Amino acid sequence: MRACFFALVAFSCGPAAGADWHIGNRVVIEHGTLSIDHSKSVKEISAAQAKGGFKADHGVGLFQNRIKTELAFTELAVPNKRLSLTTKITTTPVIYVARELPKDSCSYQLVLGHELQHQEYDLEVLRAMPDEIQNLSQDVFDTGEIDRTGSLNQARARSRFFQQFNFVYKTLGEMRHPVIDSPESYRRLSGLCNGGLAAYIPVGPAPKAVAKKSK
């Protein structure tokens, strides 16, 4: 039961913005309505996990948030050294629960609850993104180029911006989602609902106790 994000991940250090430039980036987030998909099989969900770069071992549930990000250059005032931008983020969140789990079952509710936690973590990331976007905007836009030429290569600027955006989004997610995707968490889940998920959530052996040496 891994969270999966549709965002290309790359990192690029762009040139620092000139100290005398004012760069502002207004962020607009349009949250799509969460949908619950109960039509996919364990095999299909496992395959989707694998495409997202995750181990395909726990294919009973999956949270995905398809994100569309747009960047608009709303003002470029060279004499006043002012660059204003607008970033629009549109989300399409969906939770998949394997169709092998009946909707009225304890296992279904358990998996759904787990994936809802992933959605909440993703919302935390999105709430943090406006400040992150404002910060990264100070670094990725080549104000030296504007000073030299009086214009900005918007295609190159967008490429740098989206590389940093995707890196930050993924990094913030990696700080949160593994909290509930640990082997200990899966071991606990597999024992609930009278062990109803045990067949779908293979877990390793419990960690062995280590005897303390007497001093």
N, C-alpha and C positions, 0 to 999 in steps of 0.2 A: 504494500500500500504506500506507494511513493507519490509525492507531488511532482508534477511535470510541468515545465514552463516552456512555451514556444517563443524563445528569444535566442538569436544567434549571439554567441558569446565570443568577444574578442576584446583585446585591451590595447589601447594606443595612448601614448603620452603626447598630447598636442602642445603647441607652444603656449607659454603663459600669456595671459592677457596683460596689456600694458596697464601700469598702475593708474594712469591718468584717464583711462577709459571707464565709462559706466556701462556695465552689461547687466541687463535685467531679463529674466526669463519667467514669464507668467505660465503657470502650470494648470491645466484644466483636465480633470479626470472624470470620465463618464463610465460609471460602473454598470456593466450589464447584469441582467437578472440571472441568478444562479439556476442552472437546470440540473436535474437528476436523471441520468441515463441508466436504465436497467435492462438494456437490450444486448449488451456485450457479454461474451463468455469469459471465463477465466483465461482461456487461451488467448483471446483477442486483447484483453486488458494486459496480460503479460507481454504480448508483442508490442503494445503501445508503450509500456514501461521501457522495453529494450530500445525502442527508437528514441526515447528521451535520454538514453545513456545510463539508465539505472539497471541494476540487477533484476532480471525478470523472474523473481522467485515468489512474489507475493501478489499475484494478479487477481485478488478479490475486490480491490477498490483502487481508484485513482482520481486524484484531483488535477485538473488542467485549467490553466487560465491563458487563453489566447489573447495576446496584447497587441494592439495596433498603436504605434507611436508616430505622431506627425510633428514636424518642426516648421514653424513659419517665421520668416524674418519680417517683423512688423515695422521696424524703423532702423535706418542706418544713416546717422547724421555725422558725417566726417568732421566738419568744423567743430561741432560740439562734443566730439568723441563719445557718441552715445549709440549703443547697439541694443535694440529691444527685440525680444523673441517671444513666441508663444509655443509651448509644448502641449499637445493634446494627446491624452492617453485614453484609449477605449478598450474596455475589457469584456471578454466573453468567458465567464467561468462555468465549468461543468464538472460534476462529480459522476464517475462511473462506479456502479456497484454490480458485481457479477450476477448474471441472471440465474446462476445455479443457487443463489441464496434467495429463498422466497421473501417477498416483501413483508410478510407478517412474522418473520422469524427473528429470533434474538440476534442471530449472526448478521442479518441485514442491517439491523439498527446499530449494531456494534461497528460495522464497517463504515456506515454512513457517518456515525459520530466521529470516527477517526479522520475521515476525509474532510469533515466540517472543520476540524482543528487545523488541517492544512490550509483551508480557505481563510481562516482567521489569521494565520501566520502571513499569508499572502496579502491580506488587507493591511496588516501591520507594515509590510514592506511598502505598499503603495502609499500609505500615510506618510512614510518617511521620504518618499521620492521627491516631493517638491523642494525640500531643503537640499537634498543631494543634487538635484538638477541645477539649482541656483549655484551651488558650489562648483560643480564640474563645468558649468558654462563659463566661469572665470578662467578656465585653463585651456579649453579646447578651441577657442576661436582666435585666429591669427590676426591680432590687431596691428601687428607690425606690417603685415601685408596690406592692410587697409591704409595705413600711414604712407606706405610706399606707392601704392597704385590708386588709392581713392576708391577701391571697391573690394569685394570679398568673393572668393570662389565658393559659392554656396554649396556646390556638389561636394567639394572636399570638406567643407565645414560640417555638412550633414553627416558625412561618413565618420568623421572624428567624434561627433556628438553621439551618434547611435552606438559606436563601439564602446564609448565610456558608459552610456546609459545601460547597455546590456550587461556590461561587466558589473556595475554597481547593483543592478537589480538581482543578478544571480548571486552575487556575494552576500547581499543582505538576506536572501532566501536561505543560503547555505548556513547562515548563522542561526536559523530558526527551525527549519523542517527536520533536521536530524534528531532533534530533541525527542520526537515521538516516533522516529523510524529506527530506533536502536534495537539490537537483538533482545535486550531485556524487555522492551515494549512488546515486541512480537511474541515473546515467550508468555508474557502476561495475557495478551489477547487470545492466544491459542488455547489457554486454559479456561477462558470464560465461555458462557453459553453451553455448558456441559461439554466443552471441547469441540463444539461444532465447527470451528475454523481450523482445527489442528490439521486436517487433511490438506488444507490449502496454504498454510503458513508454516513451511519447514523452518525450524529453528535449531540452532546448535545446542550442544549440551550446556547445562548450567555451569557457570564458572566454579572451579574447585576451590574449596576453602584452603587457605594457606596457613599452616600451623606457625605460630609465632615462636621464635626461639627465646628461651629463657635467658635472662641476663646473668 
